[in-house]
C-alpha cells in the first residue's frame, strides 16, 4: 500500500482533532499538518508537499474550500484535494467536481468512507461518497415533486441545515459568524422561496431534500460528531 501524506484543513479545531484521531494508526496514512483556512493550506501545500488535502468546503474566514482547490491546481497540481462537506445536494456536488477535486465525502459519512476516499485520492477518477451515489436517484424523485426550480445559495443552505438541527437564531449567528439580523433575513428568504409558513415546513424540506438526516429516536446519528 502506498504511503499517503495528508494535511487536514478545517476552521474548527475540534473537527481537525477528530479527523486526526480517525486517521491515527491507519496503515499507509500519515497526517503531516493541519490548517485552519485556505491561505494556510496554500502555504502548507508548498512547504509539506502532501499527497492529499482533506479540506472543508465552507471556511468563513478567507478562501473557501472550492476557491482554495482551484488555486492548488495552479501552485501544486500534484496535491489531491478531498472535499469534506455537510451539503450533499446535486448543485453543491457539481460545484466541487467542477473544481477538479479528487474526492468528496460528507460529514455524515462514517470514518471508513473518509479513509477510503484518502486511499483512492491519488486516482484520476474523482471519488464520491457511496452514500451519495447510492441515494441520488431517490433524491431526484424528491426534488422532482414540483421543486426543481428551488435553488438556495450556499449560505441559505447552511442556515437551513442549522434550523433543522434545532439551533436558535443566536446560535446560528455564532456558528456562521454573522449577525442575528442576517440570520433572520436568510430565514425569510428561504421561507419565501420554499413557500414555507412555519419552522416545521422548513425542517420538512431539509429532510426531504437530503440536506439533513431525519433524527433517529433514542439514538445517535452519524452526524452528531459534527454538530457545533
RAKA-V640449 format. One record per helix or strand. SS is the DSSP state (2 for helix, 1 for strand). FROM is the first residue (numbers start at 1). TO is the last residue. If there is no record, write none. Layout:
ss->{SS;SS}
from->{FROM;FROM}
to->{TO;TO}
//
This chain:
ss->{1;2;1;2;1;2;1;2;1;2;1;2;2;2;2;2;2}
from->{4;13;29;38;52;65;80;90;103;111;127;130;154;169;180;199;224}
to->{9;23;35;48;56;75;85;98;106;119;128;143;164;176;194;208;226}
//
